[in-house]
Amino acid sequence: MGKTSPLMPATAALLLLSACAVDPVSSVTASSVSPHAASASANSNSGLTLHPNGFGPDSYAAWKAHEGEQDLRGNADQALYFQKFTATETNAAGVARINGLEGQPLAAIQSLSWEHRIGGWCGAGAPRWDIIVADENGNRGVIFLGCAAAAKSPGQDPVHWIKDSYAGIPATALPAQGFTTEFNPNGTLTISELLIVFDEGTTAGGLPLGPGFVFLDNIQVNDKTWTSPADNGGN
C-alpha cells in the first residue's frame, strides 16, 4: 500500500483496517508504566477537550441529558451516546475526538477508561480507543484498545454501569498497526490523535450483531474526566 494523503482524515484512514478484529491488547498493568511516563505526562492533561461527531448514515455521537450517572457538574446526568444503526460494513461511525495530546510522546497517555451502560454494545472493536501515532518520519499508524478487552470493574452505579479500563500504557506494550508499509512501529512514537470510535453496527456479514448503540460516562484520560460537555472547561 502506498502512502496515504496527508489530507485524509484519521477517521477515514482507520476504517482501512479491520474494525472487528479482536483487540491485541488484553491487559496493560500500571506496574509496566515507562519510567519516563510521569515526566512525559506532566502537562498532558492541560487543556484537554472532548468533541463528539460522526459520519455516514444513521451514525453519530452526542451528549444526551438524563441518560447517564450523576454528573460532576449540574444535574443533567449526561452520557455520551454513540450510534450506528446500519451494517458494520457501512462506512459510518460515531466518533469522539480528544484534543490536547497532539505531538506528545505515547508515554504521555498513562490510563484510559470509561463506563458503559449495561444494554449497550461492548464488542471487540467498538467502542474503542484509537490512538493515532506517528513515527520519526511522520508515517502514521493506530493502536486499538477495544471495549471487550479492557479490564472490567463496577461502575459508579454498579447495577447499571460497567467500568472499562486500560491503566498504564507504555509504548513497548502496545502493538501499532501502520496505515502504510513505511510506518515503523518500533521507533519513537508520538501522538497524532486520540479518538473514541463506535463503528460496529446492528449486523455484520448479513447476520445480527448488536443493538448499534452505547452510552458512555465518566470518560477518563489520565486524571481528566468528562461527565458532560461542561467538563471541557475544567477538572
Contacts in CASP RR format, 6 or more apart in sequence:
PFRMAT RR
TARGET T0000
AUTHOR 0000-0000-0000
METHOD contacts of the structure
MODEL  1
MGKTSPLMPATAALLLLSACAVDPVSSVTASSVSPHAASASANSNSGLTL
HPNGFGPDSYAAWKAHEGEQDLRGNADQALYFQKFTATETNAAGVARING
LEGQPLAAIQSLSWEHRIGGWCGAGAPRWDIIVADENGNRGVIFLGCAAA
AKSPGQDPVHWIKDSYAGIPATALPAQGFTTEFNPNGTLTISELLIVFDE
GTTAGGLPLGPGFVFLDNIQVNDKTWTSPADNGGN
1 179 0 8 1.000
1 180 0 8 1.000
1 181 0 8 1.000
2 180 0 8 1.000
2 181 0 8 1.000
2 182 0 8 1.000
3 139 0 8 1.000
3 180 0 8 1.000
3 182 0 8 1.000
4 13 0 8 1.000
4 140 0 8 1.000
4 179 0 8 1.000
4 180 0 8 1.000
10 130 0 8 1.000
10 132 0 8 1.000
10 140 0 8 1.000
10 142 0 8 1.000
10 192 0 8 1.000
10 193 0 8 1.000
10 195 0 8 1.000
11 54 0 8 1.000
11 55 0 8 1.000
11 93 0 8 1.000
11 95 0 8 1.000
11 195 0 8 1.000
11 197 0 8 1.000
12 91 0 8 1.000
13 140 0 8 1.000
13 179 0 8 1.000
14 130 0 8 1.000
14 132 0 8 1.000
14 142 0 8 1.000
14 179 0 8 1.000
14 195 0 8 1.000
14 197 0 8 1.000
15 91 0 8 1.000
15 93 0 8 1.000
15 199 0 8 1.000
16 179 0 8 1.000
17 142 0 8 1.000
17 144 0 8 1.000
17 177 0 8 1.000
17 179 0 8 1.000
19 88 0 8 1.000
19 125 0 8 1.000
19 126 0 8 1.000
19 128 0 8 1.000
19 197 0 8 1.000
19 199 0 8 1.000
19 200 0 8 1.000
20 88 0 8 1.000
20 124 0 8 1.000
20 125 0 8 1.000
20 200 0 8 1.000
20 204 0 8 1.000
21 124 0 8 1.000
21 125 0 8 1.000
21 144 0 8 1.000
22 124 0 8 1.000
22 148 0 8 1.000
22 149 0 8 1.000
23 124 0 8 1.000
23 125 0 8 1.000
23 128 0 8 1.000
23 144 0 8 1.000
23 145 0 8 1.000
23 146 0 8 1.000
23 148 0 8 1.000
23 149 0 8 1.000
24 144 0 8 1.000
24 175 0 8 1.000
25 143 0 8 1.000
25 144 0 8 1.000
25 145 0 8 1.000
25 146 0 8 1.000
25 149 0 8 1.000
25 166 0 8 1.000
25 173 0 8 1.000
25 174 0 8 1.000
25 175 0 8 1.000
26 149 0 8 1.000
27 149 0 8 1.000
27 151 0 8 1.000
28 166 0 8 1.000
28 167 0 8 1.000
28 168 0 8 1.000
28 169 0 8 1.000
28 170 0 8 1.000
28 173 0 8 1.000
28 174 0 8 1.000
29 167 0 8 1.000
29 168 0 8 1.000
30 111 0 8 1.000
30 167 0 8 1.000
30 168 0 8 1.000
32 168 0 8 1.000
32 170 0 8 1.000
32 173 0 8 1.000
33 107 0 8 1.000
33 110 0 8 1.000
33 168 0 8 1.000
33 169 0 8 1.000
33 170 0 8 1.000
34 40 0 8 1.000
34 107 0 8 1.000
34 170 0 8 1.000
34 171 0 8 1.000
34 172 0 8 1.000
36 105 0 8 1.000
36 107 0 8 1.000
37 107 0 8 1.000
37 108 0 8 1.000
37 110 0 8 1.000
37 168 0 8 1.000
37 170 0 8 1.000
40 104 0 8 1.000
40 105 0 8 1.000
40 107 0 8 1.000
40 108 0 8 1.000
41 104 0 8 1.000
41 107 0 8 1.000
41 108 0 8 1.000
41 109 0 8 1.000
41 110 0 8 1.000
41 222 0 8 1.000
44 101 0 8 1.000
44 104 0 8 1.000
44 108 0 8 1.000
44 109 0 8 1.000
44 110 0 8 1.000
44 222 0 8 1.000
45 221 0 8 1.000
45 222 0 8 1.000
45 223 0 8 1.000
45 224 0 8 1.000
46 100 0 8 1.000
47 100 0 8 1.000
47 233 0 8 1.000
48 98 0 8 1.000
48 99 0 8 1.000
48 100 0 8 1.000
48 101 0 8 1.000
48 221 0 8 1.000
48 224 0 8 1.000
49 98 0 8 1.000
49 99 0 8 1.000
49 100 0 8 1.000
49 232 0 8 1.000
49 233 0 8 1.000
50 80 0 8 1.000
50 96 0 8 1.000
50 97 0 8 1.000
50 98 0 8 1.000
50 99 0 8 1.000
50 219 0 8 1.000
50 226 0 8 1.000
50 229 0 8 1.000
50 231 0 8 1.000
50 232 0 8 1.000
51 96 0 8 1.000
51 97 0 8 1.000
51 99 0 8 1.000
52 60 0 8 1.000
52 61 0 8 1.000
52 62 0 8 1.000
52 63 0 8 1.000
52 80 0 8 1.000
52 94 0 8 1.000
52 95 0 8 1.000
52 96 0 8 1.000
53 60 0 8 1.000
53 61 0 8 1.000
53 94 0 8 1.000
53 95 0 8 1.000
53 96 0 8 1.000
53 97 0 8 1.000
54 60 0 8 1.000
54 61 0 8 1.000
54 92 0 8 1.000
54 93 0 8 1.000
54 94 0 8 1.000
54 95 0 8 1.000
55 91 0 8 1.000
55 92 0 8 1.000
55 93 0 8 1.000
55 94 0 8 1.000
55 95 0 8 1.000
56 90 0 8 1.000
56 91 0 8 1.000
56 92 0 8 1.000
56 93 0 8 1.000
57 86 0 8 1.000
57 90 0 8 1.000
57 92 0 8 1.000
58 83 0 8 1.000
58 84 0 8 1.000
58 85 0 8 1.000
58 86 0 8 1.000
58 92 0 8 1.000
59 83 0 8 1.000
59 84 0 8 1.000
59 85 0 8 1.000
59 86 0 8 1.000
59 90 0 8 1.000
59 92 0 8 1.000
59 93 0 8 1.000
59 94 0 8 1.000
59 198 0 8 1.000
59 199 0 8 1.000
60 82 0 8 1.000
60 83 0 8 1.000
60 94 0 8 1.000
61 80 0 8 1.000
61 81 0 8 1.000
61 82 0 8 1.000
61 83 0 8 1.000
61 94 0 8 1.000
61 95 0 8 1.000
61 96 0 8 1.000
61 196 0 8 1.000
61 198 0 8 1.000
62 80 0 8 1.000
62 81 0 8 1.000
63 78 0 8 1.000
63 79 0 8 1.000
63 80 0 8 1.000
63 81 0 8 1.000
63 228 0 8 1.000
63 229 0 8 1.000
64 78 0 8 1.000
64 79 0 8 1.000
64 80 0 8 1.000
64 81 0 8 1.000
64 215 0 8 1.000
65 76 0 8 1.000
65 77 0 8 1.000
65 78 0 8 1.000
66 76 0 8 1.000
66 77 0 8 1.000
66 78 0 8 1.000
67 77 0 8 1.000
67 78 0 8 1.000
67 79 0 8 1.000
67 81 0 8 1.000
67 117 0 8 1.000
67 215 0 8 1.000
68 77 0 8 1.000
68 78 0 8 1.000
68 79 0 8 1.000
68 117 0 8 1.000
68 215 0 8 1.000
68 217 0 8 1.000
69 77 0 8 1.000
69 79 0 8 1.000
69 115 0 8 1.000
69 155 0 8 1.000
69 156 0 8 1.000
69 157 0 8 1.000
69 161 0 8 1.000
69 217 0 8 1.000
69 218 0 8 1.000
69 227 0 8 1.000
70 77 0 8 1.000
70 156 0 8 1.000
71 77 0 8 1.000
71 78 0 8 1.000
71 227 0 8 1.000
71 228 0 8 1.000
72 225 0 8 1.000
72 227 0 8 1.000
72 228 0 8 1.000
72 231 0 8 1.000
72 235 0 8 1.000
73 227 0 8 1.000
73 228 0 8 1.000
73 230 0 8 1.000
73 231 0 8 1.000
74 228 0 8 1.000
74 230 0 8 1.000
76 228 0 8 1.000
78 217 0 8 1.000
78 227 0 8 1.000
78 228 0 8 1.000
78 229 0 8 1.000
79 117 0 8 1.000
79 215 0 8 1.000
79 216 0 8 1.000
79 217 0 8 1.000
80 96 0 8 1.000
80 196 0 8 1.000
80 215 0 8 1.000
80 216 0 8 1.000
80 217 0 8 1.000
80 219 0 8 1.000
80 226 0 8 1.000
81 213 0 8 1.000
81 214 0 8 1.000
81 215 0 8 1.000
81 216 0 8 1.000
82 94 0 8 1.000
82 96 0 8 1.000
82 126 0 8 1.000
82 127 0 8 1.000
82 196 0 8 1.000
82 198 0 8 1.000
82 213 0 8 1.000
82 214 0 8 1.000
82 215 0 8 1.000
82 216 0 8 1.000
83 94 0 8 1.000
83 198 0 8 1.000
83 212 0 8 1.000
83 213 0 8 1.000
84 90 0 8 1.000
84 92 0 8 1.000
84 93 0 8 1.000
84 94 0 8 1.000
84 126 0 8 1.000
84 198 0 8 1.000
84 199 0 8 1.000
84 200 0 8 1.000
84 201 0 8 1.000
84 202 0 8 1.000
84 212 0 8 1.000
84 213 0 8 1.000
85 201 0 8 1.000
85 202 0 8 1.000
85 212 0 8 1.000
85 213 0 8 1.000
86 92 0 8 1.000
86 201 0 8 1.000
86 202 0 8 1.000
87 201 0 8 1.000
87 202 0 8 1.000
87 203 0 8 1.000
87 204 0 8 1.000
87 205 0 8 1.000
87 206 0 8 1.000
88 199 0 8 1.000
88 200 0 8 1.000
88 201 0 8 1.000
88 203 0 8 1.000
88 204 0 8 1.000
88 205 0 8 1.000
88 209 0 8 1.000
89 204 0 8 1.000
89 205 0 8 1.000
90 201 0 8 1.000
92 199 0 8 1.000
93 197 0 8 1.000
93 198 0 8 1.000
93 199 0 8 1.000
94 197 0 8 1.000
94 198 0 8 1.000
94 199 0 8 1.000
95 195 0 8 1.000
95 196 0 8 1.000
95 197 0 8 1.000
95 198 0 8 1.000
96 195 0 8 1.000
96 196 0 8 1.000
96 219 0 8 1.000
97 193 0 8 1.000
97 194 0 8 1.000
97 195 0 8 1.000
98 194 0 8 1.000
98 195 0 8 1.000
98 196 0 8 1.000
98 221 0 8 1.000
101 108 0 8 1.000
101 109 0 8 1.000
101 191 0 8 1.000
101 194 0 8 1.000
101 221 0 8 1.000
102 191 0 8 1.000
102 192 0 8 1.000
102 193 0 8 1.000
103 134 0 8 1.000
103 190 0 8 1.000
103 191 0 8 1.000
103 192 0 8 1.000
104 190 0 8 1.000
104 191 0 8 1.000
105 171 0 8 1.000
105 188 0 8 1.000
105 189 0 8 1.000
105 190 0 8 1.000
105 191 0 8 1.000
106 131 0 8 1.000
106 133 0 8 1.000
106 169 0 8 1.000
106 170 0 8 1.000
106 171 0 8 1.000
106 174 0 8 1.000
106 189 0 8 1.000
106 190 0 8 1.000
106 191 0 8 1.000
107 169 0 8 1.000
107 170 0 8 1.000
107 171 0 8 1.000
108 191 0 8 1.000
108 222 0 8 1.000
109 131 0 8 1.000
109 169 0 8 1.000
109 191 0 8 1.000
109 194 0 8 1.000
109 221 0 8 1.000
109 222 0 8 1.000
110 167 0 8 1.000
110 168 0 8 1.000
110 169 0 8 1.000
110 222 0 8 1.000
111 165 0 8 1.000
111 166 0 8 1.000
111 167 0 8 1.000
111 168 0 8 1.000
111 169 0 8 1.000
111 220 0 8 1.000
111 221 0 8 1.000
111 222 0 8 1.000
112 129 0 8 1.000
112 145 0 8 1.000
112 165 0 8 1.000
112 166 0 8 1.000
112 169 0 8 1.000
112 220 0 8 1.000
112 221 0 8 1.000
113 150 0 8 1.000
113 163 0 8 1.000
113 164 0 8 1.000
113 165 0 8 1.000
113 166 0 8 1.000
113 167 0 8 1.000
113 218 0 8 1.000
113 219 0 8 1.000
113 220 0 8 1.000
114 127 0 8 1.000
114 163 0 8 1.000
114 164 0 8 1.000
114 196 0 8 1.000
114 216 0 8 1.000
114 217 0 8 1.000
114 218 0 8 1.000
114 219 0 8 1.000
114 220 0 8 1.000
115 155 0 8 1.000
115 156 0 8 1.000
115 161 0 8 1.000
115 162 0 8 1.000
115 163 0 8 1.000
115 164 0 8 1.000
115 216 0 8 1.000
115 217 0 8 1.000
115 218 0 8 1.000
116 122 0 8 1.000
116 127 0 8 1.000
116 147 0 8 1.000
116 161 0 8 1.000
116 162 0 8 1.000
116 164 0 8 1.000
116 214 0 8 1.000
116 215 0 8 1.000
116 216 0 8 1.000
117 160 0 8 1.000
117 161 0 8 1.000
117 214 0 8 1.000
117 215 0 8 1.000
117 216 0 8 1.000
117 217 0 8 1.000
118 160 0 8 1.000
118 161 0 8 1.000
118 162 0 8 1.000
119 211 0 8 1.000
120 211 0 8 1.000
120 212 0 8 1.000
120 213 0 8 1.000
120 214 0 8 1.000
120 215 0 8 1.000
121 127 0 8 1.000
121 147 0 8 1.000
121 198 0 8 1.000
121 200 0 8 1.000
121 201 0 8 1.000
121 210 0 8 1.000
121 211 0 8 1.000
121 212 0 8 1.000
121 213 0 8 1.000
121 214 0 8 1.000
122 147 0 8 1.000
122 148 0 8 1.000
122 162 0 8 1.000
122 164 0 8 1.000
122 214 0 8 1.000
123 146 0 8 1.000
123 147 0 8 1.000
123 148 0 8 1.000
123 200 0 8 1.000
124 146 0 8 1.000
124 147 0 8 1.000
124 148 0 8 1.000
124 149 0 8 1.000
125 144 0 8 1.000
125 146 0 8 1.000
125 147 0 8 1.000
125 148 0 8 1.000
125 199 0 8 1.000
125 200 0 8 1.000
126 146 0 8 1.000
126 147 0 8 1.000
126 197 0 8 1.000
126 198 0 8 1.000
126 199 0 8 1.000
126 200 0 8 1.000
126 201 0 8 1.000
126 214 0 8 1.000
127 146 0 8 1.000
127 147 0 8 1.000
127 196 0 8 1.000
127 197 0 8 1.000
127 198 0 8 1.000
127 214 0 8 1.000
127 216 0 8 1.000
128 144 0 8 1.000
128 145 0 8 1.000
128 146 0 8 1.000
128 147 0 8 1.000
128 196 0 8 1.000
128 197 0 8 1.000
129 143 0 8 1.000
129 144 0 8 1.000
129 145 0 8 1.000
129 146 0 8 1.000
129 166 0 8 1.000
129 194 0 8 1.000
129 195 0 8 1.000
129 196 0 8 1.000
130 142 0 8 1.000
130 143 0 8 1.000
130 144 0 8 1.000
130 145 0 8 1.000
130 193 0 8 1.000
130 194 0 8 1.000
130 195 0 8 1.000
130 196 0 8 1.000
130 197 0 8 1.000
131 142 0 8 1.000
131 143 0 8 1.000
131 145 0 8 1.000
131 169 0 8 1.000
131 174 0 8 1.000
131 191 0 8 1.000
131 193 0 8 1.000
131 194 0 8 1.000
132 140 0 8 1.000
132 141 0 8 1.000
132 142 0 8 1.000
132 191 0 8 1.000
132 192 0 8 1.000
132 193 0 8 1.000
132 194 0 8 1.000
132 195 0 8 1.000
133 140 0 8 1.000
133 141 0 8 1.000
133 142 0 8 1.000
133 143 0 8 1.000
133 176 0 8 1.000
133 189 0 8 1.000
133 190 0 8 1.000
133 191 0 8 1.000
133 192 0 8 1.000
134 140 0 8 1.000
134 141 0 8 1.000
134 189 0 8 1.000
134 190 0 8 1.000
134 192 0 8 1.000
135 183 0 8 1.000
135 184 0 8 1.000
135 185 0 8 1.000
135 187 0 8 1.000
135 188 0 8 1.000
135 189 0 8 1.000
136 184 0 8 1.000
136 187 0 8 1.000
136 188 0 8 1.000
137 182 0 8 1.000
137 184 0 8 1.000
139 178 0 8 1.000
139 179 0 8 1.000
139 180 0 8 1.000
139 182 0 8 1.000
139 183 0 8 1.000
139 184 0 8 1.000
140 178 0 8 1.000
140 179 0 8 1.000
140 180 0 8 1.000
140 183 0 8 1.000
140 192 0 8 1.000
141 176 0 8 1.000
141 177 0 8 1.000
141 178 0 8 1.000
141 179 0 8 1.000
141 183 0 8 1.000
141 185 0 8 1.000
142 176 0 8 1.000
142 177 0 8 1.000
142 178 0 8 1.000
142 179 0 8 1.000
143 174 0 8 1.000
143 175 0 8 1.000
143 176 0 8 1.000
143 177 0 8 1.000
144 177 0 8 1.000
145 166 0 8 1.000
145 174 0 8 1.000
147 164 0 8 1.000
147 214 0 8 1.000
150 164 0 8 1.000
150 165 0 8 1.000
150 166 0 8 1.000
151 164 0 8 1.000
151 165 0 8 1.000
151 166 0 8 1.000
151 167 0 8 1.000
152 162 0 8 1.000
152 163 0 8 1.000
152 164 0 8 1.000
152 165 0 8 1.000
153 162 0 8 1.000
153 163 0 8 1.000
153 165 0 8 1.000
154 161 0 8 1.000
154 162 0 8 1.000
154 163 0 8 1.000
155 161 0 8 1.000
155 162 0 8 1.000
155 163 0 8 1.000
155 218 0 8 1.000
156 217 0 8 1.000
156 218 0 8 1.000
161 217 0 8 1.000
163 218 0 8 1.000
171 188 0 8 1.000
171 189 0 8 1.000
175 185 0 8 1.000
176 183 0 8 1.000
176 185 0 8 1.000
176 189 0 8 1.000
177 185 0 8 1.000
178 185 0 8 1.000
194 221 0 8 1.000
196 216 0 8 1.000
196 219 0 8 1.000
198 214 0 8 1.000
200 209 0 8 1.000
200 210 0 8 1.000
200 212 0 8 1.000
201 209 0 8 1.000
201 210 0 8 1.000
201 212 0 8 1.000
202 208 0 8 1.000
202 209 0 8 1.000
202 210 0 8 1.000
202 211 0 8 1.000
202 212 0 8 1.000
203 209 0 8 1.000
217 227 0 8 1.000
218 225 0 8 1.000
218 226 0 8 1.000
218 227 0 8 1.000
219 225 0 8 1.000
219 226 0 8 1.000
219 227 0 8 1.000
220 226 0 8 1.000
224 231 0 8 1.000
224 235 0 8 1.000
225 231 0 8 1.000
225 235 0 8 1.000
226 232 0 8 1.000
END
